[in-house]
Amino acid sequence: MKNVVLSVGSQFPEFKKTAVVSIEKGKEFYDISSEEIRNSGKWMVMFWWPKDFTFVCPTEIAEFNKHNQDFTDRDAILIGASTDSEFVHAAWRRDHEDLRGLHFPMLADTSKSLAEELGILEANEKVAYRATFIVDPQGIVRWVSLYDLNVGRNVKEVLRVLDALQTDELCPCNWQKGEATLTA
């Protein structure tokens, strides 16, 4: 299988998937769609992990959750995703102390159709790589980050890039929010 990762400037694929939004009985699941996100007028940050009930993944998910308000403050909808089912997501959230209080949906791409469209399926196991997509309010991919299965990502870097993209200006190396941007 040859991966062709969806890149910067591409339209993010249309999707409608079930997500886990709560561990409260009867309120666990919600269908989320690209149309709903686009209609919100907000940015979207979608991050993928390979498998539930693993070791590196919950460290990343918990760190994204720790910074959920930072994404909200930037008018961004945060969505976590993997190719596991919504039932596995719900069980993992109930089972893992660091995941019980998540403030963002855990999208279930059980058919692997969205991960395949994004080009982020690992060839042998057919699980998603650790991919992160920043998508603007018009549904255009503005940043993609892809990590090997064994390496966790840096959530603060995702926020830094989101900040830079939202300036719509030239931002130099290591630029941080509040610093001067460059003029052409």
C-alpha positions as CSV (number, residue, x, y, z in Angstrom):
1,M,0.0,0.0,0.0
2,K,1.4,3.4,-1.0
3,N,0.3,6.3,1.2
4,V,-0.4,9.7,-0.4
5,V,-0.9,12.0,2.6
6,L,-3.4,14.8,2.1
7,S,-1.3,17.9,2.0
8,V,-1.5,21.6,2.6
9,G,-3.9,23.4,0.3
10,S,-6.2,20.4,-0.1
11,Q,-9.8,20.3,0.8
12,F,-10.3,18.2,4.0
13,P,-12.5,15.2,3.0
14,E,-16.3,15.2,3.8
15,F,-17.1,12.9,6.7
16,K,-19.8,11.9,9.1
17,K,-18.6,9.7,11.9
18,T,-19.7,8.6,15.4
19,A,-17.7,10.0,18.2
20,V,-17.6,9.4,21.9
21,V,-18.3,12.6,23.8
22,S,-19.1,11.4,27.3
23,I,-19.0,8.4,29.6
24,E,-22.4,9.2,31.0
25,K,-24.8,6.4,30.3
26,G,-27.1,7.3,27.3
27,K,-25.0,10.3,26.3
28,E,-21.8,8.6,25.1
29,F,-22.2,9.0,21.3
30,Y,-22.7,11.9,18.9
31,D,-22.5,11.9,15.1
32,I,-20.1,14.6,14.0
33,S,-19.7,15.8,10.4
34,S,-17.4,18.0,8.3
35,E,-20.4,20.0,7.3
36,E,-21.2,20.8,11.0
37,I,-17.6,21.9,11.6
38,R,-17.5,24.0,8.4
39,N,-20.8,25.7,9.4
40,S,-19.4,26.6,12.8
41,G,-17.0,29.0,11.1
42,K,-14.1,27.7,13.3
43,W,-10.8,26.1,12.7
44,M,-10.5,22.3,13.2
45,V,-7.5,20.5,14.7
46,M,-7.9,16.7,14.2
47,F,-5.3,14.5,15.7
48,W,-5.0,10.7,15.1
49,W,-3.5,7.9,17.1
50,P,-2.9,4.3,16.2
51,K,-4.7,2.2,18.8
52,D,-6.7,2.5,21.9
53,F,-5.5,0.7,25.1
54,T,-1.9,1.4,24.3
55,F,1.0,3.2,26.0
56,V,2.0,6.3,24.1
57,C,-1.5,7.3,22.9
58,P,-3.1,8.2,26.3
59,T,-0.1,10.5,27.0
60,E,-0.9,12.5,23.9
61,I,-4.7,12.5,24.4
62,A,-4.3,13.7,28.0
63,E,-1.9,16.4,26.8
64,F,-4.3,17.6,24.1
65,N,-7.1,17.6,26.7
66,K,-4.9,19.6,29.1
67,H,-4.8,22.3,26.3
68,N,-8.4,22.0,25.2
69,Q,-9.2,25.5,26.4
70,D,-6.2,26.8,24.5
71,F,-7.7,25.4,21.3
72,T,-11.2,26.8,22.2
73,D,-9.7,30.2,22.9
74,R,-8.3,30.2,19.3
75,D,-11.7,29.4,17.8
76,A,-10.6,25.8,17.0
77,I,-12.6,22.6,17.4
78,L,-10.4,19.8,18.7
79,I,-11.1,16.3,17.6
80,G,-9.2,13.1,18.4
81,A,-9.5,10.1,16.1
82,S,-8.4,6.6,15.5
83,T,-9.7,3.6,13.5
84,D,-11.0,1.9,16.7
85,S,-14.8,1.7,17.2
86,E,-16.9,4.1,19.3
87,F,-17.5,1.2,21.7
88,V,-13.7,0.7,22.2
89,H,-13.3,4.4,22.7
90,A,-16.0,4.5,25.3
91,A,-14.5,1.5,27.1
92,W,-11.1,3.0,27.1
93,R,-12.4,6.4,28.4
94,R,-14.2,4.6,31.2
95,D,-11.1,2.4,32.0
96,H,-8.3,5.0,31.8
97,E,-8.2,7.6,34.5
98,D,-6.5,10.2,32.3
99,L,-9.3,9.9,29.6
100,R,-12.4,10.0,31.7
101,G,-12.7,13.8,31.7
102,L,-12.0,14.5,28.0
103,H,-13.5,17.8,26.7
104,F,-13.3,16.8,23.0
105,P,-14.8,14.1,20.9
106,M,-13.0,10.8,20.1
107,L,-14.0,10.1,16.5
108,A,-14.4,6.4,15.5
109,D,-13.2,5.7,11.9
110,T,-14.1,2.0,12.1
111,S,-14.4,1.7,8.3
112,K,-10.9,3.4,8.0
113,S,-12.4,5.4,5.1
114,L,-11.4,8.8,6.5
115,A,-7.9,7.6,7.5
116,E,-7.5,6.2,4.0
117,E,-8.6,9.4,2.3
118,L,-6.1,11.3,4.4
119,G,-3.4,8.8,3.4
120,I,-2.4,8.1,7.0
121,L,-2.9,4.3,7.3
122,E,0.2,2.3,8.2
123,A,0.7,-0.4,5.5
124,N,1.0,-3.6,7.7
125,E,-1.4,-3.0,10.6
126,K,-3.8,-0.7,8.8
127,V,-3.9,1.7,11.8
128,A,-3.6,5.4,11.6
129,Y,-0.2,7.0,12.0
130,R,0.1,9.8,14.6
131,A,-1.2,12.5,12.2
132,T,-2.3,16.0,13.0
133,F,-4.3,18.3,10.6
134,I,-5.0,22.0,11.1
135,V,-7.9,22.9,8.9
136,D,-9.1,26.5,8.3
137,P,-12.8,27.6,8.6
138,Q,-13.2,27.0,4.8
139,G,-12.2,23.4,5.2
140,I,-8.7,23.8,3.6
141,V,-5.8,21.9,5.2
142,R,-3.2,24.4,6.4
143,W,-0.8,22.2,8.2
144,V,-0.1,18.4,8.4
145,S,2.2,16.6,10.8
146,L,2.9,12.9,10.6
147,Y,4.8,10.9,13.2
148,D,5.9,7.2,13.4
149,L,3.7,4.9,15.5
150,N,6.2,4.9,18.4
151,V,6.8,8.7,18.8
152,G,4.4,11.1,20.6
153,R,3.9,14.6,19.3
154,N,4.3,18.0,21.0
155,V,0.9,19.6,21.6
156,K,2.5,23.1,22.2
157,E,4.0,23.0,18.7
158,V,0.5,22.4,17.3
159,L,-0.8,25.4,19.2
160,R,2.2,27.5,18.0
161,V,1.5,26.6,14.4
162,L,-2.2,27.3,14.8
163,D,-1.3,30.7,16.3
164,A,1.0,31.4,13.4
165,L,-1.5,30.4,10.8
166,Q,-4.2,32.6,12.4
167,T,-2.0,35.7,12.0
168,D,-2.1,35.3,8.3
169,E,1.3,36.9,8.3
170,L,4.9,35.8,7.8
171,C,6.1,34.1,11.0
172,P,9.9,33.4,11.4
173,C,11.5,30.3,12.8
174,N,10.5,29.6,16.4
175,W,8.0,32.4,16.4
176,Q,5.7,32.5,19.4
177,K,2.3,34.3,19.8
178,G,2.8,37.9,20.8
179,E,6.1,38.3,19.0
180,A,6.6,40.4,15.9
181,T,5.8,38.9,12.5
182,L,7.8,39.7,9.4
183,T,6.8,42.2,6.7
184,A,7.4,41.4,3.1
